[in-house]
Amino acid sequence: MTAGLYTMLNQGTSQPALYSLVVMGVFLSVLPLIALFLLLQRYWRLDLVSGGLKG
């Protein structure tokens, strides 16, 4: 996906209308990562706390 976005960004110099498509593509590619982080944040924090406790 990033290679396609990079190609579209390079073509955007001759066609400025492609910039909005690139921005939307970046948003759509990052959105699942943000959702996954928010869903798994509870478990991630618990592992950090349990790893820092002794005994």
C-alpha positions as CSV (number, residue, x, y, z in Angstrom):
1,M,0.0,0.0,0.0
2,T,2.8,2.4,0.8
3,A,4.5,1.8,-2.6
4,G,1.2,2.7,-4.3
5,L,0.8,5.8,-2.3
6,Y,4.4,6.8,-3.0
7,T,3.8,6.3,-6.7
8,M,0.6,8.4,-6.6
9,L,2.5,11.1,-4.7
10,N,5.1,11.3,-7.3
11,Q,2.5,11.6,-10.0
12,G,0.8,14.3,-8.0
13,T,3.4,16.8,-9.0
14,S,1.8,16.9,-12.5
15,Q,-1.8,16.3,-11.2
16,P,-2.5,18.2,-8.0
17,A,-5.9,16.4,-7.6
18,L,-4.1,13.2,-6.6
19,Y,-2.9,14.8,-3.3
20,S,-6.3,14.3,-1.7
21,L,-6.3,10.7,-2.7
22,V,-2.9,10.2,-1.2
23,V,-4.0,11.8,2.0
24,M,-7.1,9.6,2.2
25,G,-5.0,6.5,1.4
26,V,-2.6,7.4,4.3
27,F,-5.5,7.8,6.6
28,L,-7.0,4.5,5.6
29,S,-3.7,2.7,6.0
30,V,-3.1,4.1,9.5
31,L,-6.7,3.7,10.8
32,P,-6.5,-0.1,11.4
33,L,-3.3,0.3,13.4
34,I,-4.9,3.0,15.6
35,A,-7.9,0.8,16.1
36,L,-5.8,-2.2,17.0
37,F,-3.7,-0.2,19.4
38,L,-6.8,1.1,21.2
39,L,-8.4,-2.3,21.4
40,L,-5.2,-4.0,22.7
41,Q,-4.0,-1.1,24.9
42,R,-5.5,-2.7,28.1
43,Y,-3.5,-5.9,27.7
44,W,-0.3,-4.0,26.7
45,R,-0.5,-1.9,29.9
46,L,-1.2,-5.0,32.1
47,D,1.9,-6.7,30.7
48,L,4.1,-3.7,31.3
49,V,2.9,-3.4,34.9
50,S,3.2,-7.1,35.6
51,G,6.7,-7.2,34.2
52,G,7.8,-4.3,36.4
53,L,6.6,-5.9,39.7
54,K,8.8,-8.2,41.7
55,G,7.7,-11.3,43.5
